[in-house]
Amino acid sequence: MITIRRTVLERLTQVAVAGALAAAAGLAGALATGVAASASPVARKAAAATNPTWHMQAPPEPAGTTDQYAGAVSCSSSSACLAIAGNDFPHNLNLGTFAETWNGSHWTARAVPGGSGDVTLYGVKCRSAHWCVAVGAIAAVPPIDDDYDPVADLWNGRSWKQVKPPAPSPATAAKSDLTAVACSGTRACTAIGDWQNVKGATGLLAERWNGSAWKIQRVPAPVGGGLLNAVACPTAHACRAVGFDSKGLFSEAWNGSSWKIVPVPAPAGTAGSNANLWGVSCTAADSCEAVGQYEKGRTVLSLAEVWNGSRWLIQAMPAVSGATASQLFGVSCVSATNCEASGNAHTTTSTEVGLLEKWNGTMWSVQDKVLPAGDTSADLPGISCTTGPVCEAVGWHEKSIPNSHVLALRYSS
């Protein structure tokens, strides 16, 4: 049985070979007070990544903390992005969720109120600088039997408004959350997640936003269970969600009225249950890219597949020079022939570097491997691109555990 997950760490390493690409941080908890910003150590390091088109930025971090990390980002334009992040506020006594906003010239740290509970945010989608929605889970304070329910926070450019989507009935689930969200408009969003009952059984969760309320949708589950990690909705009547099940890869399609399971092929020689799709991006109902990883032998390798309107097709991936393993977590496409993907690679020197790859309509290529000077680990789970393309990739970098810092890079072609 597949077990429900609640942290970025668990979501990004669920399928990886034990220890092969272990990420060093996760998002959990909530920050209900204001954020006092201090300069990120990355500002004192290299000003740019190896490839001159990807430039390191210096997002501010909450003061008085020693562990910060970004997990998701959404950009509505080259001058409007919002990233979801977390920290050990204060000093490992309580984990906190916060946000970072980009205005075209600098990042600003933003508090995320917990409202009546302990909030964890996983996914975000922005339609403008003044409209974003972030989804996750909310737990009671103090916790009650580790139960939690879905939560959605709306950002208007100045402040957050918390909305509580409906949870599956208590008879169905004791725990449920929303892990990713996609919006074709401010009145048309789809969020995906999962639930778990008191006996440990799990199921899929999908909810639809109509501009005023969330409503649970019926989602068929694969035999043996499965988990959805990402969703993309190019129109109000077309969504694609991807993830993994007990046998390997799978996806779901929304046609405006119902969901259905759509098969996804696994690479030849794959240990089926150790394959996963973590990210998806669609520019049209018949044009999507999904990324993730698969295990071949004892090696974890990056995976990309394209949806051509009728089926998923495996794409050839480049070897990452100097790496013993790699995986992709996020992908963002501005057209069918222009996508950027982000993740990490494990090098022969036992370091983990942020990985950036590009699709040009014909082939994938490695753009950059990112590791700030003096660090031993870097990861880029989130990426978002707008017309240009102009992209933001976010994650974390660190020298030791737990002492990570927010990592952000900007790309302009």
N, C-alpha and C positions, 0 to 999 in steps of 0.2 A: 504494500500500500504506500502511495506517495504521501509524504508528510508535508503539511502546510509550513510555509516559511515566512518570517517576519522582518528580517534585516537584509540590507544590501549585501552584506558579507555572505549570508546564506544563499541569496538569490543568485549571486555571481559565481558561486563555487559549488553549487548543488551537485553538478554532474562531473566536475573535473576530477581527475585521478587524485587520490588523497595526497595533499601537500604539493601537487605538481605546480599549481598556479594559485596557491592560497592567497586571497586578498587579505588585507590587514585591518579592515575597518568595516563598520556597518552603520546603518541609520536606525535609531530607535529613540523613543521618548519624545519630549516636547519642550519648547522654550516659551514660557508664557510672559517673560519679562523682556525689557528692551535689550538690544544688542549694542554693546560698546565695542567699536571696531578698533583693531590694531593692524598694522601692516603685516602682510604675509611674508615669511622668510623667503619665498620665491622671488620677491622684489629685490633681494640682495644677491640673487644668483644670476645665472645667464639670462640675458635680455631676450634671447630668441632661441627657439629650438634648432635642431640641425638643419632642417629645411627652412630657408628664409621666408617661405610663405606661411608657415605656422609660427606665430609669435607668442611667447609666454606672457601672461598677464599677472597682476598682483592683486587678487581679490582680498578685501579686508577680512579679518577673522574676529570672532567674539573675544574680547579681552579676558584674560584669566583662565584660558583653557589650554590644553596641551595636545588635543586630538581633534582634528577637523577633517571633513571629507565631503565631497559633492557626489551625488549619485545620478541626477537627471537634470536636463536643461531643455528649454524650449525658447526659440527665437521667432518673433513675428516679423521682424525686420532687422536690418544690420545694426540698428541702434536701439533695439528693444529685446532683451532676453531676461529670462528668470530661471535660476538654478535652485534646486532643492539640495540642502546640505545638512550635516549633523555635526555635533561636537560633544565633548564630555563635560558639559556645563552643569555644575561647577566642579572641576577637578575630580572627575570620575564618580562623583556622588550621584549624578543623574544625567543620563544622556539627553541631548536636546536637538530638536529640529529647528533649523533656521533657513533663510532664503538669501540669495544674492541676486540683485537686479543690475542689468547692464544698460546704460543710456547712450552708448555710442562712444563714450570717452573713459568711463570708469565703472567699476563694480561698487555696489553699496550693500552692506549687510542689513538684512531685514528680520525682525522678530516674527515668529509664527505663533500666535496665541493658541494655548491649549484648550481654551474654553472650559468646559466642565470635566475634561478628562486629560489623559496623557496621549498626545497626538504624535503619530509617525507618518511622514509623507514619503511616498515612493515615486510617483510619476507626476508629470506636469505637462500642460499644453496651453500655449498662449495664442490668442487670435489678434491681439494688439498690445501696445504698452499698457493699456488700461483694462485689459481683460485676460485673465489667466485662471485656470482651474488646476488645483493639485489634489491628488487623491492618496489615500492611505488607510490607516486604522486608528481608532480611538479606544483607549482602555480606561476603566474606572480608576480613580485615585481615592484611597489606596486600591490596588488591584484586587479583583474578585475572581479567584480560581483561574487567573491568567486569561480571562475572557476579553474579547475585543470585537468591535463592530466597524463597518466601513465609515469613512469620513471623507468629505470633500471641502476644500477651502477655496473660495473665490477671491481673486486679487483684482482691485480696481485701479491700480497704479499708485495708491496711497495706503490702503489698508486691506486687511483680510476680513472676509465674512465666512463663518463656518456653517456648512450645511451637512446634515447627517442623512446620507442615503439610507434607504431601508435595508435592514439585515434579513437574511433568510430566517424563517420562523424558528423559534427556540427548539422545536421538535426536530428540525433539520440540522441546525448548526449552533454550536456554542461559541465558535470563533469564526470570524469572516473579515476579509479585508479587500481593498481595491489596490492593485499594484501598478496599473498603467492606464492612461487615458488618451483618447484622440478626439478631436473636434473638427468638423467641417464648417462649423459656425458657432456663434455664442448660444444658439438654441438647439444645437445638434451635437451632442457628445456621447461617446461610448466609453465606459470604463470596464476593465476586466479584473478579475481577482479569483479568490478561492475561499472555501469554507471548510471547517472541520467540526465534526460532532463529538460528543462526549466519549464515544467509543473509538475515536481516532480515524473514522472514515472521512474522506475528503471529497469535495466536488468543485465544479467550476461555477463562477459567479460572473454575470454580466449585467450592467445597469445602463440605462439610457437617460440622458438629460435633455429636457425639452425647453429649457429656458427658465423654468420655475420649480421643477421637481425632478427627482430621480425615480426611475421605475425599474424593478428587476425584470430581466428577460430570461426566458428558458434557453439553456445551453446544453446540447447533447454532450455527454462525456464518453471518452474512449473506454473500451473494455480494460479493466484494471486500473482506471483512473489516469489523470493527467493534470498538468499545470500550464496555464497560459502566462507568458512573460511580457508580451508586448502587443499593441494593437495600433492599426492605422486606418483612418477613414477618409479617403479622398473625396467622397460625397456623402450626403445625408443618407443615402440608400446603399452604401457599399463600404464594408469594413473587412479587414483581414486581421486575425489574431494568430500568434504563433507561440509554440512552446514545446513541451515534450511529454511523453506518456511512458507507461511501463515497458513499451517495446522500442521506443525511439522518438522520432519526430512526428509532430502532427500540427494541424492548423484548423482554424474555424473561419467560416465565411458568413457575413451578414448581408442579406439582400434587400433590407428595408422592412422585412416582416418576420424573418426567422433566421436562426443560425443552423449551420450544418458542418459536419466534419469533412475536411478536405485532406486527402493523404499527402504526405511529404516524403520524397525518397531520401534515403540515407546513403552516404558514400559507400562504395564497395569495400568490404573488409572491416566495416565499422562494428564495434561492440555496441549493438543497437541501443541498449538502455543508457549508454554513456554519450549520447548525442543530444544536443539541445539547440534551440533557436532562441536567442535572447532579445533580438531587435528586429523591427520591420518598419519599412517606409514605403508608401504608395503615392505615386503621382497621378494615377488614374485607376479605375476599377480593374483594368487589365494590365497594370504595370506596377509591380511591387518588387522590392528587394528585402530579403531576410538574411540575418547573419547570426552566427553562433559558433559552436565548436563540435567536434566529434573526436572519438578516441580510436586510434588505429594502432594495434599492438598495445604498447604502454605509453604511447605518445598522444598528447592532446593537440589538435590542429584546428586552425581557423576554417570556418565553413560559411559559404554564401550560396543562396539560391534565389532564382528569379521566377516570379509569377507572370506568365505570358497571356493570361486571360482564360486558360483552360487547364494548366497544370504547372506544378513547381518543377524547375530544372536546376540541377546542381551545376555550379560554375567552378571553373578552375581557379585555384588560389595560388598566389606566389609564395615561394619559400621566403621566410624571414631570415635574412642573413644573421648568423651568429646566435640564432635562437634554437632552443631544444623543444619548445612548445609555444603555442599561441592560441588566442581566442578573441573573438569579436563580440562586444556587448551591445553596441549602438550603431545605428545606420540612419542617414538622412539624405534624401534625394531631392534635388530641385528639378530634375527631369529624368526621363528613362535612360539617359546617357551621361548622367552626372550625379554620382553619389559619393559620400564620404562615410567611412566606418571607423569606429574606435574600439579599443580594447587593451590587451596587454600581451607581452611576450616574455617568456622565461629564457634568460640567456645562459650561455655556457659558463659565465662567471658567477652563476647563482644569484643574479639580480633580476628583478622584474621591471620591465620598461613599459611605458605607455606606447601603444601601437596605433598608427593612423594609416588607413589604406584608402585608395581611390578607385572608383569604377568610371570608365570613360565611354561605356556603351559597347566596348569590345573586350576589355580585359580589366582585371583588378591588378593594382600595383601598390607596393609599399611606399608610402610617402615619407614617413618619419618614424623614428623610435625616440621616445622622450624620456630622459632621466636627468632632473636637475642636478647640478654639480654637488658632489658630496653625499648624495642619497643612494640608498640601496634598493628602493622600490618605488614604482609609479604605476598608476592605473588610470584608464580613461573610460569609465562606463557610460558616460553621457555625451551625446553630440546632437547638434541641431544646425541646419543650414537654411539660408534664405537666398533669394535670387542674387546671382553674381558669379559663382556662389560666394557668400560670406558665411563662415561657420564658426561656432563656438564648441569646443570640446572641454568637458570638465571631469574631474576625478580627484585623486589625491597623490601625494608623494611623501616619502618618509625615510628617516635614517634607522629608526628602531620602532618597536611596537611597545606601547601605543604612543606614538609621537608623530602623527601624520598631519599634513597641512593641505588645504584646498589647492588644487591645481586647475588652472584654466589656460586654454590656448585659443588663439584667434587665427582664422585662415581667411585670406583674401586672394582670389586668383588674379 
